[in-house]
Amino acid sequence: MSKWIQAVFLDRDGTIGGHDQVVFPGEFELYPNAVKAIERLKEDGIPIYSFTNQPGIAAGKSTERAFHKELKGFGFNAVYLCPHSPDAGCLCRKPASGLLEKAADEHQLDLEKCVVIGDRWTDLMAAHEVGCLKVLVKTGAGYDAYDRYCRKQYFGKWAEVTPDYIAQDVLDAVNWLNTLN
């Protein structure tokens, strides 16, 4: 793994498991390649942080504690999640970069030396705002996001974002990181 990478932020739903809709803790399953990707990052000593919007918490469908327990059980070093509804106007809900900035403060990270891997354009938008390397995976909602990108269907600030790599899945993304100097 490239020595300059300080941390990798992984989106949850559609990136490491589930599909393009939220699957709550207890029912969520990692993709087989996600298990391998997490193991590889851990073997390389790269901290792995969860980076996820979970509006079901605000709706009373689950708890922050349940998500934290699940994600820590998958091997994440820390969990950063937005529990707010889409209309809450918070600074932590992606595409805002609040979760990344909080992690940077707590772990003394230079976000330009960090990577975000996700399946939605909102993941890439947040990464773009703070200078992280951006990887779009074609799992979950990623194929649709990739298709919209190819068709130039993003506008305004959204159109300014270009993925640094487009991966078939999270393991492909991690394998690509291993090719960087």
C-alpha positions as CSV (number, residue, x, y, z in Angstrom):
1,M,0.0,0.0,0.0
2,S,1.2,3.5,-0.8
3,K,3.1,5.0,2.2
4,W,1.4,8.4,1.7
5,I,-2.1,7.2,2.4
6,Q,-3.0,8.1,6.0
7,A,-6.6,6.6,6.1
8,V,-9.3,5.2,3.9
9,F,-12.9,6.2,4.3
10,L,-15.5,3.7,3.2
11,D,-19.1,4.3,2.6
12,R,-21.4,1.6,3.9
13,D,-24.6,0.9,1.9
14,G,-23.8,-0.2,-1.7
15,T,-20.0,0.1,-1.2
16,I,-19.1,-2.6,1.4
17,G,-22.4,-4.5,1.3
18,G,-26.1,-4.4,1.0
19,H,-27.4,-2.6,-2.1
20,D,-28.5,0.8,-3.1
21,Q,-31.0,1.0,-0.2
22,V,-30.3,1.0,3.5
23,V,-30.2,-2.3,5.2
24,F,-30.2,-1.9,9.0
25,P,-27.7,-3.6,11.4
26,G,-28.5,-7.2,12.0
27,E,-29.6,-7.7,8.4
28,F,-26.6,-6.1,6.6
29,E,-24.1,-8.4,5.0
30,L,-20.6,-7.5,3.7
31,Y,-19.8,-8.3,0.1
32,P,-17.3,-11.1,0.0
33,N,-14.8,-8.8,-1.7
34,A,-15.3,-6.2,1.0
35,V,-14.1,-8.6,3.6
36,K,-10.9,-9.1,1.6
37,A,-10.5,-5.4,1.0
38,I,-10.9,-4.6,4.7
39,E,-8.4,-7.4,5.6
40,R,-5.9,-6.0,3.1
41,L,-6.1,-2.5,4.4
42,K,-5.7,-3.8,8.0
43,E,-2.7,-5.9,7.0
44,D,-1.1,-2.8,5.5
45,G,-1.7,-0.8,8.7
46,I,-4.1,1.7,7.0
47,P,-6.8,3.0,9.4
48,I,-10.3,2.4,8.0
49,Y,-13.1,4.8,8.8
50,S,-16.8,4.4,8.2
51,F,-18.3,7.4,6.3
52,T,-22.1,7.0,6.0
53,N,-25.4,8.8,6.0
54,Q,-28.0,7.0,8.1
55,P,-31.3,8.9,8.2
56,G,-33.1,5.9,9.5
57,I,-31.7,6.8,12.9
58,A,-33.6,10.1,12.9
59,A,-36.7,8.2,11.7
60,G,-36.4,5.9,14.7
61,K,-35.7,2.8,12.6
62,S,-32.3,2.0,14.2
63,T,-29.8,3.6,16.6
64,E,-26.3,5.1,16.3
65,R,-25.2,2.4,18.8
66,A,-26.3,-0.4,16.5
67,F,-24.4,1.1,13.5
68,H,-21.3,1.7,15.6
69,K,-21.3,-1.9,17.0
70,E,-21.8,-3.4,13.5
71,L,-19.1,-1.3,11.7
72,K,-16.6,-1.7,14.5
73,G,-17.3,-5.5,14.3
74,F,-16.4,-5.4,10.6
75,G,-13.0,-4.0,11.5
76,F,-13.4,-0.2,11.2
77,N,-11.1,1.9,13.4
78,A,-13.8,4.5,13.9
79,V,-17.3,5.3,12.7
80,Y,-18.4,8.6,11.3
81,L,-22.1,8.7,10.5
82,C,-24.7,11.4,9.9
83,P,-27.9,10.3,11.8
84,H,-30.0,13.3,10.4
85,S,-32.8,13.4,7.9
86,P,-32.0,14.8,4.5
87,D,-33.9,18.0,5.3
88,A,-32.2,18.7,8.6
89,G,-29.6,21.1,7.2
90,C,-26.7,19.6,9.2
91,L,-23.1,20.0,8.2
92,C,-22.4,16.2,8.5
93,R,-24.7,14.8,5.8
94,K,-22.9,14.0,2.6
95,P,-22.3,15.7,0.2
96,A,-21.1,18.0,3.0
97,S,-17.6,17.3,4.2
98,G,-18.3,17.5,8.0
99,L,-17.7,13.8,8.7
100,L,-14.3,13.9,7.0
101,E,-13.4,17.1,8.8
102,K,-14.4,15.6,12.1
103,A,-12.3,12.6,11.5
104,A,-9.3,14.7,10.4
105,D,-9.6,16.7,13.7
106,E,-9.8,13.6,15.8
107,H,-7.0,11.7,14.1
108,Q,-4.7,14.5,13.0
109,L,-5.2,13.6,9.3
110,D,-4.2,15.5,6.3
111,L,-7.3,14.9,4.1
112,E,-5.2,15.3,1.0
113,K,-3.5,12.1,2.0
114,C,-6.7,10.2,2.5
115,V,-9.0,8.2,0.2
116,V,-12.8,8.1,0.0
117,I,-14.4,5.0,-1.6
118,G,-18.1,5.2,-2.3
119,D,-20.9,4.3,-4.6
120,R,-22.7,7.6,-4.7
121,W,-21.8,11.0,-6.1
122,T,-22.4,12.5,-2.7
123,D,-19.4,10.5,-1.4
124,L,-17.2,11.9,-4.1
125,M,-18.6,15.5,-3.6
126,A,-17.6,15.4,0.1
127,A,-14.2,14.0,-0.8
128,H,-13.7,16.7,-3.5
129,E,-14.5,19.5,-1.0
130,V,-11.5,18.6,1.2
131,G,-9.1,17.2,-1.4
132,C,-9.3,13.5,-0.7
133,L,-8.6,11.0,-3.4
134,K,-12.0,9.8,-4.9
135,V,-12.9,6.3,-5.9
136,L,-16.3,5.4,-7.3
137,V,-17.3,1.7,-7.0
138,K,-19.8,0.2,-9.5
139,T,-21.7,-1.7,-6.7
140,G,-24.9,-0.5,-5.0
141,A,-25.9,2.8,-6.6
142,G,-22.4,3.1,-8.2
143,Y,-23.4,1.9,-11.7
144,D,-26.1,4.5,-11.9
145,A,-23.7,7.2,-10.6
146,Y,-21.1,6.1,-13.2
147,D,-23.7,6.1,-16.0
148,R,-24.8,9.6,-15.0
149,Y,-21.2,10.8,-15.0
150,C,-20.6,9.3,-18.5
151,R,-23.7,11.0,-19.8
152,K,-22.6,14.3,-18.2
153,Q,-25.8,14.5,-16.2
154,Y,-24.2,16.2,-13.2
155,F,-24.4,20.0,-13.1
156,G,-23.0,22.9,-11.2
157,K,-20.6,21.9,-8.4
158,W,-21.5,18.2,-9.0
159,A,-20.1,18.4,-12.5
160,E,-16.7,19.7,-11.2
161,V,-16.1,16.3,-9.6
162,T,-14.0,13.7,-11.4
163,P,-13.3,10.3,-9.8
164,D,-9.6,9.5,-9.5
165,Y,-10.5,5.9,-10.2
166,I,-13.6,3.9,-11.1
167,A,-13.6,0.5,-9.6
168,Q,-15.7,-2.6,-10.1
169,D,-16.0,-3.1,-6.4
170,V,-14.2,-2.1,-3.1
171,L,-11.5,-4.8,-3.5
172,D,-10.7,-3.5,-7.0
173,A,-10.4,0.0,-5.4
174,V,-8.0,-1.3,-2.7
175,N,-6.0,-3.1,-5.3
176,W,-5.7,0.1,-7.3
177,L,-4.5,1.9,-4.2
178,N,-1.6,-0.6,-4.0
179,T,-0.4,0.6,-7.4
180,L,0.1,4.2,-6.3
181,N,3.5,5.5,-5.4
